Amino acid sequence: MKRCGFVAVLGETNAGKSTLINQLVGQKVSIVSRKAQTTLSRILGIAIHGESQIIFVDTPGFLKNRRVENLEKTAWNAFRESEEILFVIDVCKKKIDTSVELLQKIHDDKKVSLVMNKIDLIHKPKLLEIADSLGRIRNFENIFMVSSLTGSGTAKILDYLASAVPEGEWLYEADQITDSSFEKYASEITREHIYHRLHQEIPYKCVVKTEDYNDQPDGSIKIVQNIYVKNDAHRVIFLGHRGGKIKAIGEAARKELSHLLEREVHLFLHVVLEDKHHPQERD
């Protein structure tokens, strides 16, 4: 009997939610970065486990900042339509006050499983202390101890969810791993490498648009992307000395896209002033 259902992945910013979804799906579908709040819009990761199709909703992390109020609304919308909730916590954080606050917002009728991430970086007694503390706030369906970076412990999550999602026909094709378009998927890869290279030098919101792509006669693919920035100062940062930074970003993104697409990629990046050339929209 086939099963299919939505699973929301919630938690504090940089708890490892995107890395976890990439592990559960089996390949990269969501941007992974050191920079806080890099998941700016919903990206579904779709995993097939046995006869079950599990649709993960990777929601923005929660920040105490009015500027990201709309992102929090996105997160809660995803939460409401999901049958199961994976609540991810970074066990290495010194304070878990925000996680406690989030847990208290979740209605009692929701099925919540606690995912304690980065367990390879902390001693076991501390893990048990954290689990006991959060367990006093609500009853969890499960407590999973994982390292989303290495994949340790993630198989147990799939085993549980495969039996927990409701019976029903699959909503997506068997070989589909995300509902994102190719343009958005390619843009996310480039945006990740921007954050890796520039980290502290730019605002966390960065718009990358795949403006054009087409197959080449030799089997390769040409991808043209614009990186929209707010002012000339940001443009200078992106370009770097003699264009060195944008070249490095482009080369890293090109290599990863080639690996993921299993074909040669020709990637062309352009840094453009947003207010003059493009409406101020966010993916």
C-alpha positions in Angstrom: 0.0 0.0 0.0 1.4 3.4 -1.0 1.8 6.2 1.5 2.4 9.9 1.0 2.6 12.9 3.3 4.1 16.2 4.3 6.8 16.6 7.0 7.7 20.0 8.3 11.3 20.5 9.5 11.4 23.2 12.1 14.0 24.7 14.4 16.3 27.6 15.2 18.4 29.2 12.5 21.5 27.1 11.6 20.3 24.1 13.5 21.2 22.0 10.5 17.8 21.6 8.9 18.9 22.0 5.3 21.8 19.5 5.8 19.4 17.1 7.4 16.9 17.2 4.4 19.8 16.8 2.0 20.8 13.6 3.8 17.2 12.3 4.0 16.6 12.9 0.3 20.0 11.5 -0.7 21.3 14.5 -2.5 21.4 18.3 -2.3 18.0 20.0 -2.6 18.5 22.8 -0.1 21.2 25.5 0.4 23.7 24.8 3.1 25.6 27.7 4.5 27.3 29.1 7.7 25.3 32.3 7.3 22.1 32.6 9.3 18.8 32.6 7.5 19.9 31.3 4.2 16.7 29.4 3.5 14.6 32.3 2.2 11.8 30.3 0.7 10.2 26.9 0.9 12.0 24.1 -0.9 10.6 20.6 -0.8 12.8 17.6 -0.6 11.1 14.4 -1.7 12.3 11.1 -0.4 11.1 7.6 -1.5 11.4 5.0 1.3 9.9 1.6 0.5 6.3 2.3 -0.7 6.2 5.7 1.0 6.8 9.2 -0.5 7.9 11.6 2.1 7.6 15.3 1.2 9.9 17.5 3.4 9.1 21.1 3.8 12.4 23.0 4.6 11.2 26.1 6.4 13.2 29.2 7.2 14.8 29.2 10.7 13.4 31.6 13.2 15.2 34.9 14.0 14.1 37.4 16.6 14.0 40.3 14.1 11.1 42.2 12.6 12.7 42.1 9.2 12.1 38.3 8.9 8.5 38.3 10.1 7.4 37.2 6.7 9.8 34.3 6.7 8.4 33.1 10.0 4.9 33.2 8.5 6.2 31.0 5.7 7.5 28.6 8.3 4.3 28.3 10.1 2.3 27.9 6.9 4.4 24.9 6.1 4.0 23.6 9.6 0.2 23.7 9.5 -0.1 21.5 6.4 2.2 18.8 7.6 1.2 15.6 9.3 4.5 15.1 11.0 7.0 17.6 12.5 10.7 17.1 12.8 12.0 19.6 15.4 15.7 20.0 14.9 18.0 21.3 17.7 21.7 22.1 17.6 22.9 20.3 20.8 26.1 22.4 20.7 24.3 25.6 21.4 24.9 27.0 24.9 21.3 28.2 25.3 18.1 26.5 24.1 15.7 29.3 25.1 14.5 29.9 21.6 14.0 26.2 20.9 11.9 26.0 24.1 9.8 29.0 23.0 9.2 27.4 19.6 8.1 24.1 21.1 5.6 25.9 23.3 4.0 27.4 20.2 3.3 24.0 18.6 -0.2 22.7 19.3 -0.6 19.6 21.3 -2.4 17.7 18.5 0.7 17.8 16.3 3.0 14.8 16.1 6.5 16.1 16.9 9.7 14.1 16.8 12.8 15.7 18.3 16.0 15.6 16.2 19.1 16.2 18.3 21.7 17.3 15.7 25.5 17.4 15.8 25.7 14.7 18.5 29.3 13.8 17.4 30.4 17.2 18.8 29.1 16.8 22.4 29.4 14.3 25.3 26.6 11.9 25.9 25.7 13.1 29.5 25.0 16.6 28.0 22.8 15.0 25.3 20.7 13.2 27.9 20.4 16.4 29.9 19.0 18.3 26.9 16.6 15.5 25.9 15.3 15.4 29.5 14.8 19.2 29.6 12.9 19.4 26.3 10.9 16.2 27.2 9.4 18.1 30.2 7.9 20.6 27.8 6.0 18.1 25.6 5.8 14.5 24.8 7.7 13.6 21.6 6.8 10.8 19.2 10.5 10.0 18.9 13.9 11.3 19.9 16.4 10.9 17.2 20.1 11.5 17.8 21.9 12.3 14.5 24.7 14.0 12.8 23.2 15.4 9.7 26.7 16.2 8.3 27.7 12.5 8.3 24.3 11.0 8.0 24.6 9.0 11.2 21.2 8.2 12.7 19.2 9.6 9.8 18.0 6.1 8.5 15.9 5.7 11.6 14.1 8.9 10.8 13.2 7.6 7.3 12.1 4.3 8.8 9.7 6.0 11.1 8.3 8.6 8.7 7.7 5.9 6.0 5.2 4.2 8.3 3.8 7.4 9.8 2.7 9.3 6.7 -0.9 8.4 5.7 -2.0 6.0 3.0 -2.5 7.6 -0.4 -1.2 7.9 -3.9 2.2 9.7 -4.5 1.9 13.4 -5.4 5.2 13.5 -7.3 7.0 11.3 -9.8 9.3 8.7 -8.3 12.5 10.3 -9.6 11.6 13.9 -8.5 13.6 15.1 -5.5 12.2 18.7 -5.3 9.4 20.8 -6.5 11.7 23.7 -7.3 12.2 24.6 -11.0 15.6 24.1 -12.6 16.1 27.8 -12.6 15.6 28.1 -8.9 17.6 24.9 -8.1 20.6 26.3 -10.1 20.3 29.7 -8.4 20.3 28.0 -5.0 23.6 26.3 -5.7 25.3 29.6 -6.7 23.8 31.4 -3.7 25.4 28.8 -1.4 28.8 29.5 -2.8 28.3 33.2 -2.5 27.7 32.8 1.2 30.7 30.5 1.6 33.0 33.1 -0.1 31.6 36.3 1.3 30.0 35.2 4.6 30.4 38.3 6.8 30.7 40.8 3.9 27.1 40.9 2.6 23.6 41.1 4.0 22.0 37.7 4.4 19.4 38.4 1.7 21.0 37.8 -1.7 19.0 37.4 -4.9 20.3 35.1 -7.6 18.3 34.6 -10.7 18.9 32.1 -13.5 17.9 34.2 -16.4 18.6 31.7 -19.2 19.8 28.2 -19.8 20.0 26.0 -22.9 21.5 22.8 -24.1 24.6 23.0 -26.3 25.3 20.7 -29.3 28.2 19.0 -27.5 25.8 17.9 -24.6 26.9 20.6 -22.2 24.6 23.2 -20.8 25.0 27.0 -20.7 23.6 28.8 -17.7 23.3 32.6 -17.3 22.7 34.0 -13.9 22.3 37.5 -12.5 23.2 38.4 -8.9 21.2 41.4 -7.8 22.7 43.8 -5.3 21.3 46.9 -3.7 24.2 49.4 -4.4 27.6 49.9 -6.0 29.4 49.1 -2.7 27.9 45.6 -2.7 28.8 45.2 -6.3 32.4 46.0 -5.6 32.5 43.4 -2.8 31.1 40.7 -5.1 33.5 41.5 -7.9 36.7 41.6 -5.7 40.1 42.6 -6.9 40.2 42.3 -10.7 37.1 40.2 -10.6 38.7 37.6 -8.5 35.9 36.9 -6.1 33.1 36.5 -8.7 35.4 34.2 -10.7 36.0 32.0 -7.7 32.3 31.9 -6.9 31.5 31.0 -10.5 34.1 28.3 -10.7 32.9 26.6 -7.5 29.3 26.8 -8.5 30.1 25.5 -12.0 31.9 22.5 -10.6 29.1 21.5 -8.3 26.4 22.0 -10.9 28.4 19.8 -13.3 28.6 17.1 -10.7 24.9 17.3 -9.8 23.8 17.4 -13.4 26.4 14.9 -14.6 27.3 17.0 -17.6 29.6 19.9 -18.4 28.3 23.3 -17.3 29.2 26.7 -18.7 28.2 29.2 -16.0 28.1 33.0 -16.6 27.5 35.3 -13.7 26.7 39.0 -13.8 26.5 41.3 -10.8 23.6 43.8 -11.4 22.2 46.7 -9.5 18.7 45.6 -8.3 16.9 48.9 -8.3 17.9 49.8 -11.8 17.6 46.5 -13.6 15.2 44.3 -11.7 12.1 44.5 -9.4 12.8 44.0 -5.8 11.4 40.5 -5.4 12.5 37.5 -3.4 12.3 33.9 -4.5 
